[in-house]
Amino acid sequence: MPDSNITKRALAQAMKDLMRTEAFSKISVGDICQACNMSRKSFYYHFRDKYDLVNWIFDSEFLQSIHPEAYHNGWGLLADMCAYFYQEQAFYRNALRISGQNSFREYFGQAITPLMAFFAQDIFDGVEHVDFYVTFFSDAILMSIIRWLTEGAQIPPKEYLCQLRHILFRLAIHTIDELGPSEEGVQSDQPAPTGQT
C-alpha cells in the first residue's frame, strides 16, 4: 500500500499545477484526480473536498516548517514567510481569491495571525498597552501580505520588508514627535522595531 503522504503530495502538486492557470472555482475534484492519475476514491479517502486540499498544502508546506521559537526576532520569521509566499505566489494568489464558506483566505488569516502576533510582540516589547499594538499591527501586516500576494507580489520579498520596516520606523518616530512624552502615557523612550541593521 503506498505511503499516505506520497498520495497526498501527488494530489497537492496536481492542484498547484492546475491553479497556476485555472481559477479555483473552475477546478473540479475530477480535474485534480485526472492530472495525477488518481481515482476520486483516493482523493476522498484523504481529503473532504478541494478546500481541504488547499488548506493541507498550506499546512504541510508552510505551517509545519515554521517554528517561531527558533527565531531571534520577528523580522527573521517575517522574512522567511515572505520568501516562501513569493516563491509560491501563483498558488497563493489564486488561493487567496477563493470566496464563500470554507474560503482559504479566512483559514489563512486564522493561521497567520499568531505568527503576526509574535512579530508585533517582538517589535513592541515593553510598550504600554502592548496588546492594542500587537492586534493592530498583526491585522495591518496580515492585510498587507494578502494585498501583496493577490496583486502579484510585484516587488520582491526583501524590498517589501524594507518598505514595511520603513513604515514602522516612521510611525514610531511620528507618534513620539506628535504626542510628546507627556500625552496619553506615551514614553519618549519607546523602543524602535528590533532587528534593524
C-alpha positions in Angstrom: 0.0 0.0 0.0 1.5 3.4 -1.0 2.6 5.9 1.6 -0.4 8.1 2.5 1.8 11.2 2.2 3.0 10.3 -1.2 -0.6 10.2 -2.4 -1.4 13.5 -0.7 1.7 15.1 -2.2 0.7 13.9 -5.7 -2.8 15.4 -5.3 -1.3 18.6 -3.9 1.1 19.0 -6.7 -1.7 18.4 -9.2 -3.8 21.1 -7.5 -0.9 23.6 -7.5 -0.2 22.9 -11.2 -3.9 23.5 -12.1 -4.1 26.6 -10.0 -1.3 28.2 -12.0 -3.6 28.6 -15.0 -7.2 28.0 -13.8 -9.3 29.8 -11.2 -10.1 27.6 -8.2 -13.8 27.7 -8.9 -13.2 26.1 -12.3 -11.2 23.2 -10.9 -13.1 20.0 -10.0 -12.1 17.1 -7.9 -12.2 15.1 -11.2 -9.7 17.5 -12.8 -7.3 17.1 -9.9 -7.5 13.3 -10.0 -7.1 13.2 -13.8 -4.0 15.4 -13.5 -2.2 12.9 -11.3 -3.8 9.7 -12.4 -5.6 9.1 -9.1 -9.2 7.9 -8.5 -11.8 10.0 -6.9 -12.0 7.3 -4.2 -8.3 8.0 -3.4 -9.0 11.7 -3.2 -11.9 11.4 -0.8 -10.0 9.0 1.3 -7.5 11.7 2.1 -9.5 15.0 1.7 -13.1 16.1 2.4 -13.1 18.4 -0.7 -10.8 20.7 -2.7 -10.9 23.3 0.0 -9.4 20.8 2.4 -6.7 20.0 -0.1 -5.7 23.7 -0.4 -5.5 24.0 3.4 -3.4 20.9 3.6 -0.9 22.3 1.1 -0.6 25.4 3.3 -0.3 23.4 6.5 2.2 20.8 5.2 4.4 23.2 3.2 4.5 26.2 5.4 2.9 25.9 8.9 4.7 22.7 9.8 8.1 24.2 8.8 7.8 27.4 10.8 8.9 27.4 14.4 8.7 30.9 15.9 10.8 29.9 18.9 13.8 29.2 16.6 14.0 32.9 15.6 15.9 35.6 17.4 13.3 38.2 16.4 10.2 38.7 14.4 11.9 40.1 11.3 13.6 36.8 10.6 10.3 35.0 10.8 8.6 37.5 8.5 11.5 37.3 6.0 11.1 33.5 5.8 7.3 33.8 5.4 7.6 36.4 2.6 10.3 34.4 0.8 8.1 31.3 0.8 4.9 33.1 -0.3 6.9 34.8 -3.1 8.2 31.5 -4.3 4.7 30.0 -4.3 2.9 33.2 -5.3 1.0 31.7 -8.3 -0.7 29.2 -6.0 -1.4 31.7 -3.1 -2.6 34.5 -5.4 -5.3 32.1 -6.7 -6.0 30.6 -3.2 -6.5 33.9 -1.6 -9.2 34.8 -4.1 -11.4 31.9 -3.0 -14.5 33.3 -1.5 -17.5 31.9 0.3 -17.8 29.3 3.0 -14.5 27.5 3.8 -12.5 30.1 2.0 -8.8 29.8 2.2 -8.4 33.5 2.9 -10.3 33.0 6.2 -8.2 30.0 7.1 -5.0 31.8 6.1 -5.9 34.7 8.4 -6.6 32.4 11.4 -3.3 30.5 10.9 -1.1 33.5 10.2 -2.4 35.8 13.0 -0.5 34.0 15.8 2.7 34.4 13.8 2.0 38.1 13.1 1.4 38.5 16.9 4.8 37.0 17.5 6.3 39.5 15.1 4.4 42.5 16.6 5.2 41.4 20.1 8.9 41.4 19.4 8.7 44.9 17.9 6.6 46.5 20.7 8.0 44.6 23.7 7.9 46.9 26.7 5.4 49.4 25.3 2.4 50.3 27.4 -0.9 48.8 26.1 1.1 46.3 24.1 -2.0 44.1 23.3 -3.5 47.0 21.3 -0.3 47.5 19.3 0.1 43.8 18.7 -3.5 43.4 17.5 -3.4 46.5 15.3 -0.1 45.7 13.6 -0.9 42.0 13.3 -4.1 42.9 11.4 -2.3 45.5 9.3 0.6 43.3 8.3 -1.7 40.4 7.5 -3.8 42.5 5.2 -0.6 43.9 3.6 0.7 40.4 2.9 -2.7 39.4 1.4 -2.7 42.5 -0.9 1.0 41.9 -1.8 0.2 38.4 -2.9 -3.2 38.9 -4.6 -1.7 41.8 -6.6 1.0 39.6 -8.0 3.8 40.3 -5.5 5.2 42.9 -7.8 8.1 43.7 -5.6 10.4 41.0 -4.2 10.4 40.0 -0.5 13.5 42.0 0.5 12.1 45.2 -1.0 8.7 44.5 0.6 10.3 44.0 4.0 12.4 47.2 3.6 9.2 49.2 2.9 7.4 47.6 5.9 10.3 48.4 8.2 10.5 52.0 6.9 6.7 52.4 7.6 7.1 51.1 11.2 10.0 53.4 12.0 8.2 56.4 10.5 5.1 55.6 12.6 7.1 55.2 15.7 9.0 58.5 15.2 5.9 60.4 14.2 4.0 59.1 17.3 6.7 60.3 19.6 7.2 63.7 17.9 3.4 64.5 17.7 2.2 63.3 21.1 5.3 64.0 23.1 6.2 62.1 26.2 3.5 63.5 28.4 0.4 62.7 26.3 -1.6 59.5 26.9 1.2 57.9 28.8 3.4 57.8 25.7 7.1 57.5 26.7 9.8 59.1 24.7 12.0 56.1 25.1 9.6 53.7 23.3 11.7 51.0 21.6 12.1 51.1 17.9 11.5 47.9 15.9 14.1 45.4 16.7 16.3 43.6 14.2 17.3 46.8 12.4 20.7 46.8 10.9 
